[in-house]
């Protein structure tokens, strides 16, 4: 059950240990499948040490540099391909087998002569998810987990709040077969062209695997599960399993992390169901990072630049955490309280005892207009107290066959956080509201909530709300966004068609977390619109199975947003008062 041990002849800095490697180590799963591992240890290691492992569908070799780093800093490290990927046996079905297989890896590693019986994990995204799914199996020798940017099946993958997207097939092509496919995955021009091809032809989303040339049984299976149901529930911890968890946990996510909803779902559910002692040892870091930045921070994301304080050495922080959790070392100095978050604009780290205590007040801005809020130049208002204008409603029309919004989208997202392209290209498919300039700098940190009163003449449509800061010079900074498929306005688990012409309350409570010091003289801009993009599963408003809809099913939606005294539509902002 081993591989060939070789001593890596690396050039190391003075005083740094050399590294030994065991390639092709076969780890047995309980059903006889052999999982492939590459194991790194310090050259000449004289005593057993804790072992870290990364459990990945992206081929273990991708993480060799991380493995070498931690092996040089007092840990064994195993890069393990998940079932059906790389050199591991079996068949890969995303998110299904990692829990039990991971349990077997933990317990196998704990028995190896280089391990002292303490095992942990490292990784983000899928390798963040599988830390949670392994933990729910309670392997006795799993000492701690550090999930970064953890995807949560049934929340943010393979759909976000019940809305699928073309990225699903890009990811499934990345993980098809047994090889890495990283060049295919990273070919942005190809994936952009294919999603636009589907969008322009009004092809059913369920045929997208054929459009890209990779017919996928997994993709088709996912589409048969368009809501958080038992299929996804089995992949993640149950309330009872959260209650039983006892190991220290460090959760890492970012303001601009695409899997932020997943990371926070795991965190919040542990805070809701977990035992008091376990929750006291669950720490949270929220940096100004995108998805990849949750492992290697960058000073700029989407055209927005951050201060040097944002560039945490996360390898060092992981090492300090592992030292504390498994070697009796000091707790990382950075973790001054249980929640650490970066305040963009002030460019500093701040701390709180609980996620809920980051803000200490709520500022409510009421939507209003003179009856015309159709674009950034003729917008409605966001005011404290009563609406600042006189009309009772705004309205817009969404024609699913109108491809102008999609063709106006930029194919280059290098400035995604500072671009105003989307707001300037509504094409009448949404409404815009601006606040007055802020009289003083204001710290907004947390999860906003938007309540709007809507009526429409179709049984379903997809909606989004985007919030940004408009700087005194006219520039823009994206803050947060939320989305909703109208049929799930009451519950993500149960569809309820929209009754034609009936005024109903829609609560957008899935805005992403952000923390920013909004400057004096800045305004807030809120855009509420229907989703009409090549980057999303197209909802043709028929009320049927969205993935099966084509242009032939299209129904034009006429939507009215009320904001009179009896139906106050309002944005609630979490603020920090001195």
N, C-alpha and C positions, 0 to 999 in steps of 0.2 A: 504494500500500500504506500509506496513512496516513489519518488523520482530520483534522478541522478543529481547528487549534490555537487555543486561546483562553486569555487571561490571566485567571486567577481573581482577582476583585476582593475578596479577603478582607481583613478587619481583622486585622492582625498586630501582635504586641507590638513595641515599639521594638527595632530591630535585627534582627528576624526577617525572612527573605527572603519575598517573595511566591511564588506558585505558578502555573505554567502547566500546562494540561491539554490532552491530545489525546484526544478521545472517538471511539469507533468505529474504532480502529486495527485493521486486519485482518492477522493473522499467519498466513502460509501453513504448513499441515502438509504433510508429504511426499506425502500422497495427494490433495492439492488442496483439502481442507477448510480453510475460513478460520476461525481462532479469533479471538474478539473481545477486544480489550484497551482499557483506558483508561490512558493514560500520564501520570504527573505528574513534573514537573521543576521545579527552582528557576527563578523568573523571572529572566531575564537570565543564565542559566548560560553561562559563557564557555568552559568546557573540559569534555571528556567525563568522566563519573564512573561508578563502579560502579552497577549497576542491580539492584534487588531486584524479585522478582515473586511474587505470590500466585496460585496455580493452584487454582481453586475451583469446585465445583458449586453453591455457595450464592449466586451472582450477585456479581460483582466489586464492585458499589456498596456492599455490606455492609461493605467494608473501606476505604472512602474516608478515614476519619479516620486510620487507620494509614498509608495512603499519603501523606497530607499531612504527617504527623509526620516520616516518614523523608525526604521530599523537602525538608523544612526543615532536615534534619540531614545534608545532604551526599550524598544518593543520589537517583538516578532510581528511579521505582517504577511497575511495571505491574501492574494488576489484570486477570487473564486468566480468562475463563470457560472451563471445560473443554468439550470436544467435546459438543455437544448440549444445552448449558445456556446460559441467558442469550441473548446475541446471537451465540454461536458456532454454526457450522454442524455438520452431522453428527448422529449419534445417540449419546446418552449410555448407556453400559453401565458401571456402577460398577466402578472399579479396573482396567479393561481397557486403556484407551488412553493413560492419563496418562504412562506412561514415554516412549514414542516421541514423543508430542505435546509433552511437556515438553522433550525434547531439542531439538526444532525451535524451541520458544519461546526457549530459552537461546541457541541459535546465531543466531537472527534478532535478538534484542535486542543481542547482542554486536557486531553490524555496524552498529547505528544510531549516528548522529552524536553523540547525547548519552551514549553508553556508551563506556567506555574498554577494553572487552573483558572486564571482570570482571562476572560475573552470579551472584546468589545468590537464595535463596528465603526467604519468611517464611510461617508459618502452623502451625496445629495441627489435630488430628483428621484429617479427610480431607486437609487441606492439610499435615499432617505426614506422612501416608502418602506423598503424591505427591512429597515431597522425596526419600524413599528410592527410590521407583520411577523417578524421573528420574535419580538418581545412578547407579543400576545400568546405565543406558544410556551413561554416561561421556561426556556432552557436554564437549568440550575447554575451554569457557569457564565452566563451573560451578566457582566458586572455593571455596564452602563451603556447608553446609546447617545449619539450626537447626530440626530437627523437634520440635514440641511435641505431646504427647498423641497420638502417631502411631498410628492404627488399623492393625492388621496382619491382612490377610485370611487366613482359615484359623486364626487364633488367637482374636481377640476380636471379630471381625465377619466375616460376618453371624451368627456364633454365638460363644459363649464356651465353649471346650473342648467343642465338638461339640453344644452345646445352643442351639437357636435361641430367639428370644423375640419377643413382639409388637412390640417396638421396631423390628424390621426393617421392618414396614409403615408405621410412623410416619415413619421415615427415608425410605423409598421414596416416600411421599406428599410429603414435603418437597422431594424432588428430581425429582418427576414433571413432565413437560412442560418448559417453558423458563423459567417464572417462579419467584419465590422461595418462595411458599407458606408463608411463615414464620408467618402467623397460624394456618393449619391445623395446622402442626407444633406450635405452642405451645399449642394448645387441650387442656390436660391433662384437662379434664372429658370431652371426647369420647373420647380415647384410653383413659382409664381405664374408661369405660363400655363401650367395644367389647371390650377385653380381658376384662372381667368377663362380658360377654355370652357370649363364646366359652367361658370357664371354666365358667360355670354350666350351659350347655347341653351341655357335653362334646363340642363340635364339634371335628372334626379340624383340627389346626393348619394343614394345607395349604389349608384353605378360609378362612383369616383374611383374605386379600386381598378376598374376596367379602364377608365380614362388614363390613369397613370401607368398602366401596364403591369400591375401586380395584384392579380385576383387574390383576395384574402378572406379566408374563412373566419379569422378573428374579427376583422372589420365587420363582416356581416353578422356575426354573433353579437358584437357590441350594439349594432343598430337595433337588434331585437330587445335590447335592454336600455331604453332611452331615459329611464328614471333611476334614482337610487333605490335598488330593490335587493332582494336576497342574494343575487349574484355578486353584487359589489359588497354587500354587508359582510360576506364570508371572508373578504380579503383584508378587513381592517378590524381593530379591536371592538369588542362589544362593551356596553356599559359595565358589565360584570368583570370583564378582563381589565378595563381601566382601573377598577376598584382594587384589583389584586396586584397591580404593578407596584414595585418597591425600589427599583434601581434609580440612581441619579440620571437625569435627562437634561441635555442641553439642546434646545431647539434653535435653529438659525434660519432666518428668512430675510427678505429685502423688500423695500418699498415697491420695487419694480419687478419683483420675482413673479414669473408667470404661474408658479405653483404656490404663491402666497396663500390663496384660499385653502389649499390642502394642508399646508403647514399649520395654519391657524386652526383649522378644524381639528387636527390631532391635538394641538395644544389646548384649545378651549374644552374639548371633551374630556381630556385628562383633568383639567381644572374643575370640571363639573362633576365627574364621577370618581376621581381618584381619592385615595386616602390622604388625610392631612399631612402625615409625615412624608409621603412620597411627593406631594405637591410642593412641599417646602424645599425639596431638592430638584425641582424642575425650573431651569433657568431659560430665558428667552432673549435672543439678540435679533434686533431688527435694524439692518444697515441700509444705506442708500444704494442698494445693489440690485442688479438684474439677476436673472436665474443663475448664470455662470458665476456672477460676482459673489454669490453666497459661499463659494469656495475660494475664489481668487478675486478679491475686490479690485475694481478699476476706479480711476479718478474721474471718469466721464461716462455717462450713460445717456443715450438718446439726445446728445447735444447739450446736456446739462452737466456742468462741472461741479465737483465737490472738493472740500478742503482735505488736507493731508490726514486729518484725524480719521477720515473715513476708511483709510487704507489699513485696516487691521491685518496683522500677520496671523491668519487663521490657522496655519500649521502650528505656530507657536502656541496659540490659544488652545487648540486641540491637545497638544502635548501637555500643557498645564492642567487641563481638565482631566485627562487620563491619569496624570500623576496624582491628582487629588482623589479621584474616584477609585484608583486601583493600587496606588503605592503609598498612600498616607501623606502625600505632599500637601502644600498649602493650596487653598482654593485660588483660582486665577484672580489676580488683583483687579483685572478689568471688570469682573462681575461684582460691582459694588452693591447692587441690589438684584432682585430676581428678574427684573426686566430692564434691559438696556436698549435704548433706541436712539437713532441719529436724527437730530433736528436740522433738516436742510434749511439753508438760509442763514442760520446762526453758525452752521458748520461745527457742531459740537455734539458730544454724546450726553444723553441725559438718562436718568434712572428712576424707576418706580418699583414699589413693592408688588404691585399687581397690574395687569394690563388695564383693568378698569380705572385705576387711579392715575393714569397718565394725564387725563384731562380732569379739570375740576369744575367745569361749567359747560353749559350748552348755549350756543347762540343760534336762534331760530330766524331764518330769513324767509319771508313769505313771497311767493310768486305773484306778480301782477303785470298788467299791461294795459295799453289803450286799445287792445283788440288786434294788435299787429306785433308779433314777436317772431317773425319768419326768418330773420338772419341776424348776423352780428351788427349790422348797421341800423336795423329797425327792430330792436330787441325789447323784451319786457324788462321788468325790474325784480330785484331781490332786496327786500326791505325788512327792517325789524318793525314789528307791530303790524299795522294794517297794510294791505297792498298799496303801493305808491302810485297807482293809476286807477282808471275808472271802469274798464271793461271787465266782464265776468268770465271771459273765456278766450282761449286761443285754439287754433285748429291747424291741422296739416293733413296731407294726403300722401299715402305710400302705395305706389304701383310696383309690384314685384318685377314687372317686365321692364322697368326703367333701369337701364344699366349705366346711366351717367354718373351716379355716385361711385360705383366701382371703378370705372375707367378713369375717374379723377384722382383715385388714390395713388399715392407715391409708391413706387417699387423700391425705394431706398428709405429705410427707416433709421438712418444714422441720426436724424434729428427728430425722432418720434416724440420726445418729451417737450420739444420747443416749437414744433410745427403747428401752424393754424390751418393747414390744408383741409382737414375734415370739417372744421367749423365754417370755413369759407365756401364749402361745397355741399351745402345741405340740399340744394335743388328742391326746396319746399317740402322736404321729408322730415322736418323737425321744428323745434322752437328753441329760442335763445333768450336767456335772462342774464342781466348784469347787475351787480351790486354797485352802490356808491363807492368812491375811493375810501380806503381805510384811513381813518384819522390818525392812527398810530399803528406801529408794527404789532402784529397779533400772531400768537402761537396757536396753530391749529394742529391737533395731534390725536389720531384715533380713527374711528370708523364713522363717517357721516351717515345720515339716513334721510331719504327723500320720500315724502308722501305726496302723491298726486291723485287727483280725481279725474278719471278718464271715462269716456264712452266712445264706442266704435261700432262699425257696422259689419265687422267680420268676426268669425268665431275664434280667431287666434292671430297673433303677430308677434314679432320679436322686437323688444325695446331695449334701449340703453340710455344711460345718463352719464355724462362726462363733466367733470369739474376741473377748472384750471384757474390759475392766477394770471391776470392781465397786468403786466408791469406798467409803471408810469410812462415808459417810452414806447408802449404798444406791443412789446414782446409778450410771449406766452410761456407759461410753465405748466405742464400737465400735473395734476394732483392725484386724482383718483377717478374710478369709474365703477359702474354697476350695470347689470343686465338682467333681463327677465323675458321668458317666454310667457305670453299672456295667459295661456291655459293653465300655467302653474303658479298663478298669482297668489293662491291661497296655500298651496302645498307643493313642494317639489316632487312628492311621491304620488300625487293624485291629480290627474288632468281634469279641468273643469272648463268646458267651452264658454267663451265670452257671450253673454246674451246681447243680441243686437240692440243698440240704442240705449242700453241701461247704464246709468252713471254708477261707477264702482271705484272704490279706493284701491290704489296700487301702492304698495310699500316696497321701495328699493332699500333693502337692508343688507345687501352683500357688497357694498363698496369696499374696495381694498384699503388697507391701513396706509396712512401717510402721516408724516410729521414735518411741518414746514413753518418757518417764521415768515408770514406774509408781510411784505414791506408796507410802510406808510405810503399812501398814494396809490397802492395797487387796488384792483377790483377783482371780484370773483366773476367767472363766467360759467353758467350752467347751460348745457345743451341736452335736451331730451329729444330723442329721435328714434325712428325705426331702423333696425339693422339691415343694411343693404350693401354687402361687401363680398368680394371674392374670397375673403379670409374666413367666411362663416358659412355654415349650412343655411341655405336659402329657405326661408319660410314664405310659402306662397299664399298663406292666409286662408287656406281652404278648411282648416280644422281637421284634416285627415292626418295620416302618418307623414310627418314632415319629410323624412328621408326618402319617401317614395314620390313626393310631389314633383311635378315638372311645370314648365310654363303653361301647359294646358289647364292646370288647376288654379292658375293665378286669379286672385280676387283683389281688387283695389280697396285699400282701407282708408276710410275717412275718420280721423281721430280728433276728438275735442278734449282739451285740458281745461277743467274748470278751476277758477281761483276767486270765487265770490265769498261773501262772508260766511255762508253756510257750508262751503266746500273749500276750505283753506288748503291750498297746496303749498307745502313748505319744505325747506331744506334745513336740517338740524346739524350743526357743526360742533364737534367736540373741541373746546378751547381751553387754554391754560392761562388762568389769570394769575398775576403776580401775588 
